[in-house]
């Protein structure tokens, strides 16, 4: 296995682990929202974080080789499409968690982490595993095309036009913010659909 392939696979694995950890935290805010206990601000913040997680692993790929490496784009694409899938799946499942369980956990003196571990996690563990698998597939499919197609590295990505590291980082952040807009719209639309009788 080549050094570049190893670096790209490490970047993909790092990205998927980080995004699943952020989504695991998101589940508690989604559950609080479903129980009418707030959580909207925390959910929005973590949804934004999901769109920035890819930058650090992508810079590992870009800095090591060439800025036109399509594998860095695959990280953003996997996170973007995977987050929307996760959002819909996790919101639907959190709507089924009985609010009485959260009230009981609070009466038992459990904090936010205890409530997540004892109330939210048992309902959402399977969904998070499914989301992790989907994220891995959504990230690896474009990446694998880069590995098997020799000319795929010539694909122009939007941050290729910036030669400075600061310009590249700023462009990645801008693309992440723009990509977060449909996810945030889906968050509010899905929440409205769940609140209808």
C-alpha positions in Angstrom: 0.0 0.0 0.0 1.4 3.4 -1.0 2.1 6.1 1.6 -0.5 8.4 0.0 -3.2 5.7 0.2 -2.3 5.1 3.8 -2.6 8.8 4.6 -5.9 9.0 2.8 -7.3 6.0 4.6 -6.2 7.4 8.0 -7.8 10.7 7.1 -11.1 9.0 6.2 -11.1 6.9 9.4 -10.3 10.0 11.5 -13.1 11.9 9.8 -15.7 9.2 10.3 -14.8 8.7 14.0 -15.0 12.5 14.7 -18.3 13.0 12.9 -19.9 10.0 14.7 -18.7 11.4 18.1 -20.3 14.8 17.2 -23.5 13.1 16.1 -23.6 11.1 19.3 -23.5 14.4 21.2 -26.2 15.8 18.9 -28.5 13.0 19.9 -28.9 14.4 23.4 -29.9 17.8 22.0 -32.3 16.2 19.6 -33.8 14.3 22.5 -34.1 17.4 24.6 -35.9 19.1 21.7 -38.3 16.1 21.3 -39.0 16.4 25.1 -39.7 20.2 24.8 -36.7 20.9 27.0 -34.8 23.2 24.6 -31.8 21.8 22.8 -32.3 23.8 19.6 -29.2 26.0 20.1 -26.9 23.0 21.0 -28.3 21.0 18.0 -27.6 23.9 15.6 -24.1 24.3 17.0 -23.3 20.6 16.6 -24.8 20.5 13.1 -22.4 23.3 12.2 -19.5 21.4 13.7 -20.3 18.4 11.6 -19.7 20.5 8.5 -16.2 21.6 9.8 -14.9 18.3 11.0 -13.7 17.3 7.6 -11.2 20.2 7.3 -8.4 18.9 9.6 -8.3 15.4 7.9 -8.6 17.0 4.5 -5.6 19.3 5.2 -3.6 16.2 6.1 -4.3 14.9 2.6 -3.9 18.2 0.8 -0.7 19.3 2.6 0.9 15.9 2.0 0.5 15.7 -1.7 -1.3 18.1 -4.1 -4.2 20.5 -3.4 -6.3 18.9 -6.2 -6.6 15.6 -4.4 -10.2 14.4 -4.8 -10.0 12.4 -1.6 -10.2 15.7 0.4 -13.5 16.5 -1.4 -14.8 13.0 -0.6 -14.5 13.8 3.1 -16.7 16.9 2.8 -19.2 15.1 0.6 -19.5 12.2 3.0 -20.0 14.4 6.0 -22.5 16.6 4.1 -24.8 13.8 2.8 -24.2 11.6 5.9 -25.2 14.5 8.3 -28.6 15.0 6.6 -29.3 11.2 6.7 -28.3 11.2 10.3 -30.4 14.2 11.1 -33.6 12.7 9.7 -32.9 9.2 11.2 -31.9 10.5 14.7 -34.8 13.0 14.9 -37.3 10.3 14.1 -35.9 8.0 16.7 -35.6 10.6 19.4 -39.3 11.4 18.9 -40.1 7.9 20.1 -38.2 8.2 23.4 -40.8 8.6 26.2 -40.2 11.9 28.0 -41.0 10.1 31.3 -37.6 8.4 31.1 -35.8 11.8 31.0 -37.9 13.0 34.0 -37.1 9.8 35.9 -33.4 10.2 35.1 -33.5 13.8 36.3 -35.3 12.7 39.6 -32.6 10.1 40.0 -30.0 12.9 40.0 -28.5 12.0 36.6 -26.8 14.9 34.7 -26.7 15.4 31.0 -24.2 12.6 30.3 -26.0 10.2 32.6 -29.3 10.9 30.9 -27.6 10.4 27.5 -26.0 7.2 28.5 -29.0 5.7 30.3 -32.0 7.1 28.3 -30.9 8.3 24.9 -28.1 5.8 24.0 -30.2 2.6 24.3 -32.7 4.0 21.8 -30.1 5.5 19.4 -27.1 3.2 19.5 -28.3 1.1 16.6 -29.1 4.2 14.6 -25.6 5.7 15.2 -24.0 2.4 14.0 -26.1 2.6 10.8 -25.1 6.3 10.4 -21.4 5.4 10.9 -21.7 2.7 8.2 -23.5 5.2 5.8 -20.8 7.9 6.5 -18.1 5.4 5.7 -19.8 4.4 2.5 -20.5 8.0 1.5 -16.9 9.0 2.1 -15.2 5.9 0.7 -17.1 5.7 -2.6 -15.8 9.0 -4.1 -12.4 8.2 -2.4 -12.3 4.7 -3.9 -12.9 6.2 -7.4 -9.8 8.3 -6.8 -7.8 5.2 -6.0 -8.9 3.1 -9.0 -9.1 5.9 -11.6 -5.6 7.2 -12.3 -6.7 10.5 -13.7 -9.1 11.3 -10.9 -6.4 13.3 -9.1 -6.8 15.9 -11.9 -10.3 16.8 -10.7 -10.5 20.5 -9.9 -11.8 21.1 -6.4 -12.8 24.5 -5.2 -9.9 25.1 -2.8 -7.3 24.2 -5.5 -7.4 27.8 -6.7 -5.9 29.0 -3.4 -2.2 28.3 -3.1 -1.7 29.7 0.4 -2.7 27.5 3.4 -4.8 30.4 4.8 -6.7 30.8 1.5 -7.3 27.1 1.3 -8.6 27.0 4.9 -10.8 30.0 4.4 -12.3 28.4 1.3 -12.9 25.1 3.1 -14.7 27.0 5.9 -16.8 29.0 3.4 -17.9 25.8 1.6 -18.7 24.2 4.9 -20.9 27.1 5.9 -22.7 27.1 2.6 -23.2 23.3 2.8 -24.6 23.7 6.3 -27.6 25.7 5.1 -29.6 22.8 3.6 -28.8 20.8 6.7 -30.1 23.5 9.0 -33.2 23.8 6.8 -33.7 20.1 7.1 -33.4 20.3 10.8 -36.2 22.8 11.1 -38.4 21.2 8.5 -38.0 17.8 10.1 -38.8 19.2 13.5 -42.0 20.9 12.2 -43.0 17.6 10.6 -42.5 15.7 13.8 -44.5 18.3 15.9 -47.6 18.0 13.8 -50.3 15.7 15.2 
